[in-house]
Amino acid sequence: TFFLIICLFVLGVFLTCTYTAKEATKKTKKAKLYVPQIDCDVKAGKIINPEFIAKCPPGCQDVKHRVYGTDIYASFSSVCNAAIHSGIIDNTGGKILVQKVAGHAGYRGSFSNGVRSLSLPRWRESFLVSEGKPRKGVTYPSSLEYSSSKSTAVKSGDTVRKERQTTPVPAPATQMATTTPTPTTTTTDPSTTVPQPTTTPAATRTTAAAAKTRPGLHRVRDMDHAGAQRQEPVATFQRAAGSPVHLAMEIDSWKPGLSLFDTGFSSKEELNPKPMESISQGNQNCKVDLSFLMDGSWSIGKRRFQLQKRFLGNVAQALGIGSAGPLMGIVQYGDDPSTEFNLKSYANSKDLRNAIEKIQQRGGLSNVGKALSFVNKNFFLDANGNRGGAPNVVVVMVDGWPTDRVEEASRLARESGINIFFVTVEAAAQSEKQSVIEPNFVDKAVCRTSGFYSINVPSWFSLQKVVQPLVKRVCDTDRLACSKTCLNAADIGFVIDGSSSVGTGNFRTVLQFVANISKEFEISDTDTRIGAVQYTYEQRLEFSFDKYSTKQDVLNAIKRISYWSGGTSTGAAISYASEQLFSKSKPNKRKIMILITDGRSYDDVSVPAMAAHQNGVIAYSIGVAWAAPDELEAIASDPAKEHSFFVDEFDNLYRYVNQLIQNICTEFNSQPRN
């Protein structure tokens, strides 16, 4: 009995301790993460936090919530609509994880999950979206910090004024900084704000047999290669699905030194550097950066592949390759594209021709669309010898027809400023046209459908006849229309209200707004040019389009504009700008007028504005405080809602810098190509 009592006592103590431990564990459990909610229109650039989890509400799938990019998005995209586009959530909303990353050299638009994202040449900051689960070791904020958009009421005597929680607007005597927006908005320093992942998976290079026989629908002309199993190693990438790191690598256009993630990939040139035996100045009347997409598919056959190499060698000789003239690289495509050599590999025609002779056929299908995507993302980079000031040109060699779609890949390449030419050989016969995946693929791909960008050759044996015509076209830089992007193809004239109601301090804020817009464009005498007019009752030309040809000179000129003060004759100012600025615009430039005013005009604005529109001027109107909405709409081009903006105070002008540039680029990219 005594032993039984002891056992019961021990059991009771054990159960009591177990219960107490469980209760203590419950109490010490980590508090549940509170997830802040964001609105559908919130853009990533407005949130300061470098990494955060947020909850999106239902109903964000709307065209008014613009998205720029695919997988990796420009920071002025709607966060929630980007999450829908990427497939992380649907229109019912949900939790998402957002990571800020560095700015990107180009963003490609696409249609995914019911959302159409748009393309953009470049932007200063990007972000990735993934499933809303915390990453191990990362602490997430329970409330988000917004850049400059929050304001607090500060009493001053009997009046209440709004004061932003950022850098104040400089007083009139303070020099305006043209390189830093005031107040700060979306720019972040990746080195300090972007969390570094604890482990960085490197892209794994694998090799695979390239030999795949082309389906029966596609002709095999040389029977010595039909069905041959050629063992050519082809570099491919393996990436973990859904990994934000690998999403960043997929769109691999980071500038050297700015990449947050190591791709683990080295180009052929880095692995096997080719010494330049001699450097030629080259044909200085043909300064282009040129990539040939060489058809390495099995359909071309061994003999015709040799004819193609001879043709490329003759083109290299006719171009006159050199450091001050054209530079040329080659990408061979089949199942997968592969860079044979890049722009900086060879600096004279002789070495280039010798290198072309050594190229081995890789085989596979004719995946032209895949090759164009590869070139767009990987070829025209500074690290590969891209010179920036030279037009980017791609010449696609096609035997028969592509085995994948080219339209979307071509559009993205064109929007990145790449001029696409097609040389098609032995087009589909009438009986074979039913097998073509994308009819009229050439017209869907080239920069203009006028015939300038496409050459059809009836036979590989007559290819040599088009060497000179092709060289003449790629060297005609004035006609390379796709070198023009929304950031380098405009004459932008600012028409600035200098009336008494603006005031000295607010006028400096307006000039900062003008500077912040200007510095986003590529400014030179051949790219975008900037001019400015100030007006009161009278008008004054501050500087014309041809006055300054560098970005720094333009920014300094904006800083030097002195406040005039007087009445408000906006209609007369529009007429003056049309005569003094836009009548002297270059024929190949888009004429863009950006007018800023804070009140109703003393004269009529509709007639001068209509005359400007009829002369090809695209007008944007920005109204502040007491500006009249009906006048802003009359000044703006159609549709007015995309060309007219209103802010309640001057200090809020900075909010429309991104929107204005976005609208200019969207309008540019929608131009017809005929």
URTAGI-V735442 format. One record per residue. N is the residue number from 1. RES is the residue in one small letter. PSI is psi in whole degrees, 0 to 359 (NA if undefined). Layout:
{{N,RES,PSI} {N,RES,PSI}}
//
This chain:
{{1,t,316} {2,f,318} {3,f,321} {4,l,320} {5,i,318} {6,i,316} {7,c,317} {8,l,322} {9,f,313} {10,v,317} {11,l,319} {12,g,318} {13,v,318} {14,f,314} {15,l,322} {16,t,316} {17,c,319} {18,t,315} {19,y,315} {20,t,320} {21,a,319} {22,k,316} {23,e,320} {24,a,322} {25,t,318} {26,k,318} {27,k,327} {28,t,1} {29,k,144} {30,k,135} {31,a,143} {32,k,135} {33,l,126} {34,y,125} {35,v,116} {36,p,148} {37,q,142} {38,i,157} {39,d,164} {40,c,328} {41,d,3} {42,v,130} {43,k,149} {44,a,325} {45,g,341} {46,k,345} {47,i,125} {48,i,325} {49,n,129} {50,p,334} {51,e,132} {52,f,158} {53,i,134} {54,a,162} {55,k,126} {56,c,140} {57,p,170} {58,p,156} {59,g,21} {60,c,351} {61,q,86} {62,d,139} {63,v,338} {64,k,342} {65,h,89} {66,r,145} {67,v,135} {68,y,114} {69,g,178} {70,t,124} {71,d,313} {72,i,129} {73,y,146} {74,a,146} {75,s,349} {76,f,20} {77,s,152} {78,s,125} {79,v,312} {80,c,320} {81,n,329} {82,a,322} {83,a,323} {84,i,315} {85,h,321} {86,s,351} {87,g,8} {88,i,319} {89,i,173} {90,d,193} {91,n,355} {92,t,354} {93,g,189} {94,g,180} {95,k,141} {96,i,154} {97,l,127} {98,v,131} {99,q,125} {100,k,139} {101,v,179} {102,a,163} {103,g,159} {104,h,149} {105,a,343} {106,g,143} {107,y,129} {108,r,134} {109,g,159} {110,s,166} {111,f,120} {112,s,134} {113,n,37} {114,g,4} {115,v,131} {116,r,111} {117,s,157} {118,l,161} {119,s,156} {120,l,136} {121,p,317} {122,r,161} {123,w,162} {124,r,340} {125,e,148} {126,s,173} {127,f,156} {128,l,148} {129,v,135} {130,s,181} {131,e,142} {132,g,54} {133,k,135} {134,p,142} {135,r,144} {136,k,131} {137,g,0} {138,v,130} {139,t,128} {140,y,142} {141,p,145} {142,s,348} {143,s,148} {144,l,147} {145,e,124} {146,y,144} {147,s,114} {148,s,355} {149,s,345} {150,k,141} {151,s,154} {152,t,148} {153,a,129} {154,v,121} {155,k,138} {156,s,99} {157,g,234} {158,d,358} {159,t,155} {160,v,126} {161,r,156} {162,k,135} {163,e,123} {164,r,151} {165,q,43} {166,t,195} {167,t,126} {168,p,158} {169,v,132} {170,p,146} {171,a,164} {172,p,325} {173,a,346} {174,t,137} {175,q,138} {176,m,133} {177,a,121} {178,t,355} {179,t,347} {180,t,124} {181,p,143} {182,t,114} {183,p,167} {184,t,146} {185,t,259} {186,t,349} {187,t,131} {188,t,157} {189,d,111} {190,p,330} {191,s,339} {192,t,338} {193,t,340} {194,v,122} {195,p,137} {196,q,129} {197,p,146} {198,t,324} {199,t,140} {200,t,100} {201,p,130} {202,a,146} {203,a,134} {204,t,122} {205,r,132} {206,t,164} {207,t,143} {208,a,153} {209,a,128} {210,a,347} {211,a,112} {212,k,125} {213,t,137} {214,r,140} {215,p,161} {216,g,336} {217,l,341} {218,h,131} {219,r,141} {220,v,112} {221,r,328} {222,d,111} {223,m,344} {224,d,346} {225,h,355} {226,a,119} {227,g,3} {228,a,143} {229,q,85} {230,r,124} {231,q,83} {232,e,125} {233,p,135} {234,v,127} {235,a,127} {236,t,172} {237,f,141} {238,q,130} {239,r,146} {240,a,129} {241,a,136} {242,g,1} {243,s,122} {244,p,326} {245,v,316} {246,h,334} {247,l,321} {248,a,324} {249,m,330} {250,e,324} {251,i,76} {252,d,74} {253,s,23} {254,w,144} {255,k,151} {256,p,133} {257,g,346} {258,l,350} {259,s,132} {260,l,339} {261,f,138} {262,d,119} {263,t,342} {264,g,13} {265,f,132} {266,s,136} {267,s,164} {268,k,324} {269,e,326} {270,e,325} {271,l,321} {272,n,75} {273,p,139} {274,k,115} {275,p,141} {276,m,112} {277,e,323} {278,s,149} {279,i,127} {280,s,148} {281,q,328} {282,g,184} {283,n,102} {284,q,352} {285,n,5} {286,c,64} {287,k,93} {288,v,151} {289,d,116} {290,l,133} {291,s,125} {292,f,128} {293,l,109} {294,m,129} {295,d,112} {296,g,16} {297,s,162} {298,w,336} {299,s,334} {300,i,331} {301,g,166} {302,k,315} {303,r,315} {304,r,332} {305,f,321} {306,q,321} {307,l,322} {308,q,318} {309,k,319} {310,r,319} {311,f,313} {312,l,322} {313,g,319} {314,n,323} {315,v,316} {316,a,319} {317,q,317} {318,a,328} {319,l,320} {320,g,67} {321,i,139} {322,g,163} {323,s,331} {324,a,2} {325,g,220} {326,p,144} {327,l,147} {328,m,135} {329,g,167} {330,i,134} {331,v,125} {332,q,136} {333,y,152} {334,g,249} {335,d,316} {336,d,147} {337,p,153} {338,s,132} {339,t,119} {340,e,315} {341,f,155} {342,n,190} {343,l,330} {344,k,3} {345,s,320} {346,y,136} {347,a,16} {348,n,159} {349,s,325} {350,k,310} {351,d,322} {352,l,316} {353,r,319} {354,n,321} {355,a,321} {356,i,322} {357,e,333} {358,k,356} {359,i,133} {360,q,142} {361,q,136} {362,r,332} {363,g,182} {364,g,195} {365,l,184} {366,s,70} {367,n,80} {368,v,318} {369,g,318} {370,k,321} {371,a,320} {372,l,320} {373,s,318} {374,f,313} {375,v,318} {376,n,320} {377,k,328} {378,n,339} {379,f,306} {380,f,66} {381,l,155} {382,d,321} {383,a,337} {384,n,8} {385,g,7} {386,n,131} {387,r,352} {388,g,303} {389,g,350} {390,a,138} {391,p,143} {392,n,127} {393,v,134} {394,v,128} {395,v,119} {396,v,121} {397,m,126} {398,v,124} {399,d,108} {400,g,260} {401,w,158} {402,p,155} {403,t,7} {404,d,179} {405,r,142} {406,v,345} {407,e,309} {408,e,315} {409,a,322} {410,s,319} {411,r,315} {412,l,321} {413,a,317} {414,r,318} {415,e,342} {416,s,1} {417,g,14} {418,i,128} {419,n,120} {420,i,124} {421,f,148} {422,f,133} {423,v,106} {424,t,137} {425,v,131} {426,e,69} {427,a,167} {428,a,134} {429,a,166} {430,q,319} {431,s,344} {432,e,349} {433,k,334} {434,q,341} {435,s,351} {436,v,126} {437,i,317} {438,e,92} {439,p,150} {440,n,37} {441,f,330} {442,v,312} {443,d,331} {444,k,344} {445,a,324} {446,v,165} {447,c,320} {448,r,146} {449,t,24} {450,s,351} {451,g,346} {452,f,326} {453,y,7} {454,s,139} {455,i,126} {456,n,130} {457,v,130} {458,p,335} {459,s,148} {460,w,334} {461,f,346} {462,s,13} {463,l,327} {464,q,339} {465,k,340} {466,v,9} {467,v,305} {468,q,315} {469,p,321} {470,l,315} {471,v,318} {472,k,321} {473,r,314} {474,v,338} {475,c,353} {476,d,77} {477,t,335} {478,d,338} {479,r,4} {480,l,81} {481,a,329} {482,c,354} {483,s,346} {484,k,125} {485,t,177} {486,c,344} {487,l,351} {488,n,17} {489,a,35} {490,a,155} {491,d,112} {492,i,119} {493,g,119} {494,f,129} {495,v,110} {496,i,126} {497,d,118} {498,g,28} {499,s,167} {500,s,330} {501,s,342} {502,v,309} {503,g,154} {504,t,312} {505,g,314} {506,n,328} {507,f,322} {508,r,325} {509,t,320} {510,v,317} {511,l,324} {512,q,320} {513,f,315} {514,v,319} {515,a,319} {516,n,325} {517,i,313} {518,s,320} {519,k,350} {520,e,349} {521,f,157} {522,e,107} {523,i,126} {524,s,178} {525,d,342} {526,t,349} {527,d,218} {528,t,139} {529,r,149} {530,i,138} {531,g,164} {532,a,141} {533,v,136} {534,q,144} {535,y,152} {536,t,240} {537,y,328} {538,e,181} {539,q,150} {540,r,127} {541,l,109} {542,e,314} {543,f,148} {544,s,174} {545,f,326} {546,d,9} {547,k,315} {548,y,138} {549,s,8} {550,t,155} {551,k,317} {552,q,321} {553,d,321} {554,v,315} {555,l,321} {556,n,322} {557,a,321} {558,i,317} {559,k,327} {560,r,352} {561,i,127} {562,s,144} {563,y,134} {564,w,301} {565,s,134} {566,g,208} {567,g,195} {568,t,95} {569,s,82} {570,t,321} {571,g,315} {572,a,326} {573,a,322} {574,i,316} {575,s,319} {576,y,316} {577,a,322} {578,s,320} {579,e,316} {580,q,336} {581,l,295} {582,f,338} {583,s,343} {584,k,14} {585,s,150} {586,k,147} {587,p,328} {588,n,12} {589,k,146} {590,r,128} {591,k,114} {592,i,123} {593,m,129} {594,i,108} {595,l,130} {596,i,125} {597,t,156} {598,d,11} {599,g,177} {600,r,142} {601,s,149} {602,y,345} {603,d,175} {604,d,138} {605,v,340} {606,s,316} {607,v,311} {608,p,322} {609,a,318} {610,m,320} {611,a,320} {612,a,316} {613,h,317} {614,q,336} {615,n,14} {616,g,12} {617,v,127} {618,i,117} {619,a,131} {620,y,134} {621,s,134} {622,i,116} {623,g,142} {624,v,140} {625,a,263} {626,w,14} {627,a,144} {628,a,121} {629,p,323} {630,d,325} {631,e,322} {632,l,319} {633,e,322} {634,a,324} {635,i,321} {636,a,148} {637,s,164} {638,d,145} {639,p,137} {640,a,326} {641,k,339} {642,e,355} {643,h,5} {644,s,135} {645,f,154} {646,f,135} {647,v,150} {648,d,339} {649,e,157} {650,f,325} {651,d,348} {652,n,4} {653,l,323} {654,y,335} {655,r,339} {656,y,6} {657,v,306} {658,n,316} {659,q,320} {660,l,314} {661,i,319} {662,q,314} {663,n,322} {664,i,318} {665,c,320} {666,t,317} {667,e,320} {668,f,316} {669,n,345} {670,s,6} {671,q,145} {672,p,153} {673,r,8} {674,n,NA}}
//
